Amino acid sequence: MATYKLVNADQLDSDLTAVGNAIRSKGGTSAGLSFPAGMVSAIGAISTGVELNFDVVPGLTQPGTAAENTIWVKAEKIGAWYFSATQPEGMVDYDVWFPVGTSSSVEFNALKKGGIQVYPLSAKQMVSGVLKDVTAKSYIGNEWVEWIQYLYNNGNTYDAITGGWDSSLSISKFNAYNLTHKNAEFGNTSIIFDLTSAGNFTYIPITSGLIDLSDSKTIYIDYTVKSKCYGAFLGVSSSKNIASVNEPDIPAKIKFLDTASPIGKATIDFDVSGTPTGKYYVVVWSYVGGSDDVRGCFEINSMWRE
Amino acid sequence: MNIYIDSECKCHITNPSGIYTEIEAPKEFDGKCKTYIEGFRVRPAGYIYTRDDGAKFGPAGSSVCPWKPYDTLKAAQAQYELDMAEAAAAYQEGVDSAYDQ
């Protein structure tokens, strides 16, 4: 036989309304809720914790389309993934680390509600105990967007990628020519090479860390010629103990600026596809060493690779 | 020393068909063997080449860069220098032997 309880109707209405309001507030809804089915259903639909606004997917072939902010990593499979300025501890094979900075070509908000702005720079996967650069792209605005792997950009030295830029390197062959070394000025928005001073000297900024060029075929440099200069060079080296700017120390190099370069901004690309797989220092140098050398000023605005 | 570059700025020691452009070799090619030199591109200012993947380089700037894997070029040069050293040693041995007689 069923059991019945006598309750105060007004109090019951008030109590159910309080419960309904609490459910609506937590779930971010406003519709009325039936008791008990509607309330049970609404409680079940409340998300627990913070919802992410992106996804990370592996694959050896780039997907056709994806949800906004999907990050595709060109890898057979992925374990855990990390967004961090420094390498996370305890990474195991298949884990992916996304070094982050303060600007990125593919920045995104990591949360559906509120915001954590993330600035990924590149992707690295642990393979057989070794971190390797892997290709990554983001699906933004209905298209796949490249992750531009900056080495330097408008004052940002991308220390997570480059280890910072060392301006104190001097090359022994230049020293033998009695060219003294000067530290290039790392300004707020550019690396400044001022060759107008008296005397004969060199500027040689170099990445402090080795850059893995295994997946890179081209390095780009964007610069501004303020006044005519004799020349400026970009190269890659396997060692920081560089005796000469000619090979074997620097097997690949480009003279990206000379007296024929027009005043103003320009971008040039540098083919590094023939350098063997592995890690290299990226070196920029300029000098004045003779009375015929034209003394001018130029600035590097950004360098990146793909 | 002069060398030749083709339409893709790849280096050649000889110009059998006469269609390559003659240029002054970069100083870093002094003493280098044929295999080593012909694994490089030398792109003078004003020239353009197209890499196998379609990327174009030039005409601004000038560059020297390997188009074959640099490791193989270094290995070829190392073998060349070894062969030259052995040939020189054998020649010297022959000369010494002739003097001894």
Interface residues (C-beta under 8 A of the other chain):
Chain A: K217 T218 N246 E247 P248 P251 A252 K253 I254 K255 F256 L257 D258 A260 S261 A266 I268 D269 F270 D271 V272 S273 G274 T275 P276
Chain B: P26 K27 E28 G39 F40 R41 A45 R51 D53 A55 F57 A60 G61 S62 S63 V64 C65 P66 W67 K68 P69 Y70 D71 K74
